[in-house]
Amino acid sequence: MIKLIQDNDILFAKIIRANSQKNNTEFYTDTKDEIQFGIVNYAKNHKTGAHYHNHIKSNANQTDEILIMQNGSARIDFYNNEGVYIKSCEIFKGDVAILYKGGHNILFYEDSQLYKIQTGPYNEKDNKTRI
């Protein structure tokens, strides 16, 4: 299951539940998004073929984040850029949160560990505004 966090047709986040299984390769993000996230499935003994990824200059206009809850649980509160609360969504072990726009605050219900992926380069002074 995928839950969309939206307000006035603006997509703030996608929450991908741990039980969202796909049988084929599928990206949850759009090809134009500044951060990409998908699921890739390969059959036993499949080889991708030796390759490297080309260095392509790109220009990220914001710092997007992907959070993968490894252990624990939390509530993410979402805000617009003016700091107005939009809504909240809980995440649990195995869930993925793709954060696109606006602000957020995370309340951890228990000791938790999550993987965090974000666009870079990253400098907290320049990439984050407190609301």
KAWOPE-V285457 format. One record per run of one state. SS is the DSSP state (alpha for helix, beta for strand, coil for the rest). FROM is the first residue (numbers start at 1). TO is the last residue. If there is no record, write none. Layout:
ss:from:to
SS:FROM:TO
SS:FROM:TO
This chain:
ss:from:to
coil:1:1
beta:2:7
coil:8:9
beta:10:16
coil:17:25
beta:26:27
coil:28:37
beta:38:39
coil:40:64
beta:65:71
coil:72:72
beta:73:79
coil:80:84
beta:85:92
coil:93:95
beta:96:99
coil:100:102
beta:103:108
coil:109:112
beta:113:118
coil:119:123
alpha:124:127
coil:128:131
